[in-house]
Amino acid sequence: MLSPDELERYARHIVLRDVGGPGQAALKRASVLVIGAGGLGAPALMYLAAAGVGTLGVVDDDVVSLSNLQRQVIHATPDIGRHKVESAAERIAALNPHVRFVGHATWLNADNALSLIGDYDLVLDGSDNFSTRYLVSDACFFAKRPLITAALGTFDGSLTTIRAHERNEQGEFNPTYRCLFPEAPPPGTVPACAEAGVMGALAGVLGSMMALEAIREIVGFGDGLVGRLLMIDARAMRFETLRYARDPANPLNGDGPVIEDLSIHRE
């Protein structure tokens, strides 16, 4: 499965007892879709490519701007004005030619979400708005794909893994994103990055942790973040974990589900 060049490239993974050759081969077979090549998606993509994930897809219809470069490390100054999927493709190819890159220069919506997500084994959501986060989480449920989702604030961030289409050891569905956040905040209550600012290095930390959780999910070592929300406070350099459970009243996989498709996202 691994060429001599790959054996040398991934040698530090292969000697890890919890990864080894089988784990590295699993990474090579895996396909991961990253939503957004921005502050979170950029470092996640770099580390997933370096780790040897076989296929990396990116959904992003934006172009690189100068203000992106403070945190979106997959892009460079000469890329300003280019589509982010184009500059991301070049950087990943330069980093690891063994990785197949697929760029989707489009806006994710209710009409294309299932077809895009269904083509990959695992999804990472690094989007910067609640409407996309709810769309991605609902689409992953219907497509039966695990989701690693993160959010970035000014000096804080959070990360969790959603496997709402699967059941736990007790035979109950795992919690959904809607169990954690039943409703989006009212418009205007959460300022955008351009208004409030964001610490660039924090995006690197959280994006790298998304990649780490993705690698852990693919290889299968350790304990994941299903039902646990990891929270980062960069001012105090504090990491905390909050446990959350399935809400029987949630509209997706609750006792009386009312969301049966993605039509609610067309409103």
Secondary structure, 3 states (H helix, E strand, C coil): CCCHHHHHHCHHHHCCCCCHHHHHHHHHHCEEEEECCCCCHHHHHHHHHHHCCCEEEEECCCECCHHHHHCCCCCCHHHCCCEHHHHHHHHHHHHCCCCEEEEECCCCCCCCHHHHHCCCCEEEECCCCHHHHHHHHHHHHHHCCCEEEEEECCCEEEEEEECCCCECCCCCECCCHHHHCCCCCCCCCCCCHHHHCCCHHHHHHHHHHHHHHHHHHHHCCCCCCECEEEEEECCCCEEEEEECCCCCCCCCCCCCCCCCCCHHHHC
